[in-house]
Amino acid sequence: MDDRIPVHLEVTGLIRAVQAEGGFATVLAKGEPDAGTLMIICCENGTKLRAYERMPQLDGTRTWSLSKEQDTDNKSDFSDFMARRQRQDSDLWILELDVANPERFIGN
């Protein structure tokens, strides 16, 4: 049995939490509302983009792991990564959190 909450509820909760802290959160891509996967893009003032995804661990848990960091010399590489992940997983949600210390919202 899957005990995960539906992704659209998690996204809504994250958006509200970030906004309550004075930050900005936006959905960059919508996936399947209930069983989709979620990628979080963390940034501060639109810079230093970092992509986090939940990855299965050996003990069966799924923890947030850093998938990609933006290279300041090649910013298009990060956009290409997001587009490639979206093509690979049509159920993928991409949520951007632009707030001070955004990783705190995903427990990192």
PASEBA-1860 file (N, C-alpha, C; in nm, 3 decimals):
! residues 108
1> MDDRIPVH> 0.083/-0.118/0.000/0.000/0.000/0.000/0.087/0.124/0.000 ~ 0.053/0.222/-0.083/0.129/0.345/-0.096/0.075/0.449/0.002 ~ 0.160/0.497/0.093/0.115/0.592/0.193/0.152/0.737/0.160 ~ 0.190/0.763/0.036/0.223/0.899/-0.005/0.095/0.981/-0.022 ~ 0.107/1.111/0.010/-0.007/1.198/-0.016/-0.006/1.234/-0.165 ~ -0.121/1.268/-0.222/-0.124/1.306/-0.363/-0.031/1.426/-0.389 ~ 0.037/1.422/-0.501/0.136/1.525/-0.533/0.074/1.664/-0.536 ~ -0.046/1.677/-0.591/-0.105/1.811/-0.600/-0.127/1.871/-0.461
9> LEVTGLIR> -0.153/1.790/-0.360/-0.167/1.841/-0.223/-0.031/1.882/-0.166 ~ 0.070/1.803/-0.192/0.205/1.837/-0.146/0.252/1.968/-0.210 ~ 0.227/1.984/-0.339/0.265/2.105/-0.410/0.194/2.226/-0.350 ~ 0.063/2.214/-0.328/-0.015/2.323/-0.270/0.040/2.362/-0.132 ~ 0.070/2.263/-0.050/0.125/2.289/0.082/0.260/2.358/0.077 ~ 0.347/2.314/-0.013/0.478/2.377/-0.027/0.466/2.522/-0.074 ~ 0.377/2.546/-0.169/0.356/2.683/-0.219/0.311/2.774/-0.104 ~ 0.215/2.729/-0.028/0.163/2.811/0.084/0.270/2.834/0.190
17> AVQAEGGF> 0.349/2.733/0.221/0.454/2.747/0.322/0.559/2.848/0.278 ~ 0.600/2.840/0.152/0.701/2.933/0.100/0.646/3.075/0.097 ~ 0.522/3.092/0.052/0.461/3.225/0.048/0.446/3.283/0.189 ~ 0.415/3.199/0.287/0.402/3.246/0.425/0.534/3.298/0.481 ~ 0.645/3.251/0.424/0.778/3.297/0.465/0.826/3.414/0.379 ~ 0.739/3.468/0.294/0.775/3.581/0.211/0.845/3.545/0.081 ~ 0.845/3.417/0.047/0.911/3.372/-0.075/0.813/3.359/-0.189 ~ 0.862/3.307/-0.299/0.785/3.289/-0.421/0.795/3.143/-0.462
25> ATVLAKGE> 0.681/3.084/-0.494/0.680/2.945/-0.541/0.588/2.937/-0.661 ~ 0.631/2.861/-0.761/0.550/2.847/-0.881/0.566/2.709/-0.941 ~ 0.457/2.662/-1.000/0.459/2.533/-1.070/0.511/2.557/-1.211 ~ 0.622/2.494/-1.245/0.680/2.506/-1.379/0.624/2.400/-1.474 ~ 0.581/2.287/-1.417/0.522/2.179/-1.498/0.429/2.098/-1.409 ~ 0.312/2.065/-1.464/0.216/1.982/-1.391/0.221/1.841/-1.445 ~ 0.223/1.747/-1.353/0.219/1.607/-1.388/0.087/1.546/-1.345 ~ 0.088/1.417/-1.323/-0.032/1.346/-1.279/-0.065/1.392/-1.137
33> PDAGTLMI> -0.190/1.436/-1.110/-0.222/1.499/-0.983/-0.208/1.410/-0.859 ~ -0.234/1.284/-0.871/-0.233/1.199/-0.752/-0.105/1.118/-0.737 ~ -0.060/1.052/-0.841/0.053/0.960/-0.830/0.177/1.009/-0.903 ~ 0.181/1.135/-0.943/0.296/1.186/-1.015/0.419/1.196/-0.926 ~ 0.531/1.227/-0.987/0.656/1.248/-0.914/0.681/1.397/-0.906 ~ 0.771/1.437/-0.817/0.793/1.579/-0.791/0.941/1.611/-0.794 ~ 0.975/1.715/-0.870/1.109/1.772/-0.869/1.096/1.913/-0.811 ~ 1.182/1.944/-0.716/1.183/2.076/-0.654/1.306/2.151/-0.704
41> ICCENGTK> 1.284/2.270/-0.757/1.395/2.358/-0.796/1.409/2.461/-0.686 ~ 1.521/2.459/-0.616/1.548/2.555/-0.509/1.638/2.665/-0.563 ~ 1.602/2.789/-0.530/1.686/2.902/-0.570/1.665/3.017/-0.473 ~ 1.752/3.114/-0.483/1.743/3.234/-0.401/1.760/3.354/-0.493 ~ 1.654/3.434/-0.503/1.651/3.549/-0.595/1.679/3.507/-0.739 ~ 1.627/3.391/-0.777/1.640/3.344/-0.914/1.778/3.295/-0.953 ~ 1.866/3.277/-0.857/2.003/3.232/-0.887/2.035/3.104/-0.810 ~ 2.146/3.044/-0.844/2.196/2.923/-0.778/2.091/2.812/-0.781
49> LRAYERMP> 2.040/2.779/-0.897/1.936/2.677/-0.909/1.989/2.540/-0.874 ~ 1.907/2.465/-0.797/1.940/2.329/-0.757/1.814/2.245/-0.771 ~ 1.826/2.130/-0.834/1.712/2.039/-0.855/1.722/1.922/-0.757 ~ 1.613/1.899/-0.686/1.604/1.787/-0.592/1.493/1.693/-0.636 ~ 1.519/1.562/-0.623/1.418/1.460/-0.652/1.426/1.356/-0.541 ~ 1.313/1.291/-0.517/1.312/1.182/-0.420/1.370/1.058/-0.487 ~ 1.467/0.999/-0.422/1.532/0.880/-0.476/1.514/0.764/-0.378 ~ 1.482/0.646/-0.432/1.468/0.528/-0.345/1.601/0.493/-0.278
57> QLDGTRTW> 1.593/0.458/-0.150/1.711/0.420/-0.074/1.708/0.268/-0.051 ~ 1.817/0.213/-0.009/1.827/0.069/0.014/1.728/0.020/0.120 ~ 1.694/0.106/0.216/1.602/0.065/0.322/1.455/0.081/0.282 ~ 1.429/0.118/0.156/1.292/0.131/0.108/1.234/0.271/0.120 ~ 1.304/0.361/0.188/1.256/0.498/0.200/1.289/0.575/0.072 ~ 1.230/0.692/0.061/1.257/0.780/-0.053/1.295/0.916/0.003 ~ 1.422/0.954/-0.012/1.469/1.080/0.044/1.504/1.177/-0.068 ~ 1.499/1.306/-0.034/1.533/1.409/-0.132/1.683/1.405/-0.158
65> SLSKEQDT> 1.719/1.401/-0.285/1.859/1.399/-0.327/1.881/1.507/-0.431 ~ 1.997/1.569/-0.424/2.035/1.670/-0.523/2.062/1.602/-0.656 ~ 1.986/1.640/-0.759/2.003/1.581/-0.892/2.090/1.664/-0.983 ~ 2.081/1.798/-0.966/2.154/1.885/-1.060/2.171/2.023/-0.996 ~ 2.288/2.082/-1.017/2.312/2.221/-0.978/2.340/2.302/-1.103 ~ 2.294/2.425/-1.104/2.316/2.511/-1.220/2.463/2.552/-1.227 ~ 2.519/2.537/-1.345/2.655/2.582/-1.373/2.644/2.726/-1.422 ~ 2.704/2.819/-1.350/2.690/2.960/-1.386/2.750/2.992/-1.523
73> DNKSDFSD> 2.843/2.908/-1.568/2.903/2.930/-1.700/2.820/2.870/-1.813 ~ 2.727/2.780/-1.780/2.645/2.714/-1.882/2.503/2.697/-1.828 ~ 2.430/2.808/-1.819/2.296/2.807/-1.759/2.196/2.725/-1.840 ~ 2.216/2.712/-1.969/2.122/2.636/-2.052/2.126/2.487/-2.019 ~ 2.237/2.440/-1.964/2.249/2.299/-1.927/2.143/2.260/-1.824 ~ 2.113/2.350/-1.731/2.012/2.323/-1.629/1.873/2.314/-1.692 ~ 1.842/2.405/-1.782/1.714/2.401/-1.853/1.701/2.274/-1.936 ~ 1.809/2.234/-2.000/1.810/2.110/-2.078/1.783/1.990/-1.988
81> FMARRQRQ> 1.842/1.989/-1.868/1.820/1.881/-1.773/1.671/1.871/-1.736 ~ 1.609/1.985/-1.704/1.467/1.984/-1.668/1.381/1.934/-1.784 ~ 1.409/1.979/-1.904/1.333/1.936/-2.022/1.350/1.786/-2.046 ~ 1.472/1.737/-2.030/1.499/1.593/-2.048/1.423/1.510/-1.945 ~ 1.424/1.553/-1.818/1.351/1.482/-1.714/1.200/1.481/-1.742 ~ 1.150/1.592/-1.794/1.008/1.601/-1.826/0.972/1.506/-1.940 ~ 1.060/1.493/-2.038/1.036/1.399/-2.147/1.040/1.254/-2.097 ~ 1.129/1.226/-2.002/1.143/1.092/-1.947/1.025/1.052/-1.861
89> DSDLWILE> 0.960/1.149/-1.796/0.853/1.121/-1.700/0.738/1.220/-1.722 ~ 0.637/1.178/-1.795/0.525/1.267/-1.826/0.440/1.297/-1.702 ~ 0.459/1.223/-1.593/0.386/1.246/-1.468/0.460/1.344/-1.376 ~ 0.573/1.396/-1.420/0.660/1.479/-1.337/0.602/1.620/-1.315 ~ 0.599/1.659/-1.189/0.570/1.797/-1.151/0.705/1.864/-1.127 ~ 0.717/1.990/-1.167/0.837/2.068/-1.136/0.791/2.193/-1.063 ~ 0.839/2.210/-0.940/0.800/2.321/-0.854/0.924/2.401/-0.818 ~ 0.919/2.531/-0.841/1.030/2.619/-0.806/1.000/2.689/-0.674
97> LDVANPER> 1.096/2.683/-0.583/1.087/2.752/-0.454/1.196/2.858/-0.450 ~ 1.157/2.984/-0.452/1.252/3.095/-0.449/1.235/3.168/-0.317 ~ 1.320/3.134/-0.222/1.311/3.186/-0.086/1.445/3.161/-0.019 ~ 1.474/3.234/0.087/1.598/3.210/0.161/1.598/3.068/0.217 ~ 1.707/2.997/0.197/1.725/2.861/0.246/1.608/2.769/0.208 ~ 1.580/2.754/0.079/1.464/2.676/0.036/1.469/2.528/0.071 ~ 1.587/2.472/0.091/1.598/2.330/0.123/1.529/2.295/0.255 ~ 1.509/2.393/0.341/1.442/2.364/0.469/1.300/2.316/0.450
105> FIGN> 1.238/2.349/0.335/1.101/2.309/0.309/1.090/2.162/0.267 ~ 1.203/2.103/0.231/1.200/1.961/0.194/1.285/1.878/0.291 ~ 1.326/1.940/0.400/1.398/1.866/0.504/1.544/1.843/0.476 ~ 1.603/1.923/0.389/1.747/1.910/0.360/1.824/2.024/0.421
END
